[in-house]
Amino acid sequence: MHFCLVDRVIERADARIVTIKHVSAAEEYLQDHFPTFPVLPGVMMLEAMVQAARALVGDRSASHLVLGKVRALKYGAFVQPGTTLRVQIELLAALPDGSFDFRGEGTRTGADQPDQTAVSGRFLLRPIRTAVTT
């Protein structure tokens, strides 16, 4: 199952990207999280940052990038249906092994609520490793 958590890229530079994800009540994963108080799951906020980072460095990587490490991940405001998750990613380093180090922040924006940080942290995307059999 694949969820697209980047609705639109609103800003892009060599080492920075800003994307948005409009969260609607129709999102399949909100039905169980939670039935009486639907909110975007934390793992989906992290995945939104990963997808934005992949979009930033997509053509610089020879292979598919997977999440390798997460550091200092913090969650803040709930992201409910009717709000938007604005994701800002900064590329900190391109490493010799083909990995990329990022800092990301997701901000909840909505017409009736003040902007608040929903998720922030650092993470590493690395090339996928395939098993070698002999």
N, C-alpha and C positions, 0 to 999 in steps of 0.2 A: 504494500500500500504506500502511495506517495502523496504527500500533501505539499502543495505549493504555498509557501509562506512569504513570498515576495509578490505583491500585487503590482508594484511599480517602483522603478528606480527614479528617484527625484534629483539626485546629485551624484556625480561620479568624477573622480580625479585619479591620478596614478596610485595613490596610497590611501584613498578614502572613498567610501560609498555610503549613500543614505537611501534607504528603501522604506516603503510603507506596506503594511498589511492591515486591511480593513477587516475587522472581526464582526461577523454577522451571526445571528442566532441559528442560521442554517448549517453552520460548520458541524460536520458529523461528530467530531471528537468532543464537542460541548454537551452533547446529549447526556453523557454520564459524568461529567465533571463540572459541576455538580447539578443534579436535576432541579433543585430549588434555587440555586445560586450559580448559574453557569459562568465560568471564567476560563480563560485560555490557560491550559496547563503549562507549568514551568518548563517542561521538556520541549514544548512547542515554541516557547519564547527563545530557548537556546537554539533550536533548529532554525528559527527565523534568522538568527545571527549567523549560523553556519551557512545557510543558503545565500545570504547577502555576501559573505566573505568569498564563497565560491564564485559568485558573479563578478566580484572584484578582480580575482586572479585567474579566472578561467582559462584565458589564452596563454598564461605564463606557465602553466603546468602541463607536463607531458602525459600525466596520468590522472585518474579520478582521485579526488581528495576526500579523505574521511577524517572524522574527528579523532584526534590523537590524544589531546590532553585539555583539561579545563582547570583554570586556577581562579581563585578569588571570586567565584560566582555568587552574586547576591541578588535576591529577589526583593521587590518593593511593592508597588501598587498592583492591585488586581486589574486585569485587562478583560473587561466584560463585553458582550455583544453590543454593538453600536459605537464602540470606540475604535481607535486606530493605534496600532503599534508602529512607531517610527523607529527604525533601526539604523544606527550609525556605527560603521565599522572603520577602524583604522589599521592599516597594515604596519606592523612594527618592524618585522624582519622577514626576509626570504633566506632560509637556511640552506647550507650546502647539500643536505640530503634530500632537497626538494620539498621540505616542509615550509609552512608559513605561520608566523606568529602574529596574532591579532588582539586588539582590544575592542570590545563592543559595548554598546549601550542601547537598550530598548526603552523608549519613552511612551507612556500611554497618553494619548491626546483625545479629547472629546469636547463636544460643544458645551456640555453642562458640567464639566469637571476641569480642575486645573491640571496642567501637564505635570506628570510625575514619573520618576524612574521606575520601571517595572522589572528590569533585569540589567545587570552589568557584570562584566568580568573579562578575563583574558582566556584565550583558547588557541590551540595549535591544530592546524589541518596538515595532514601528512599524506603522502602517496599511498594508495592501497597496496597492501602486501599480499601476494598470491603464494600459495604453498608450492614448493618445488618438490617433486617426487623423483626418486631415482630408481 
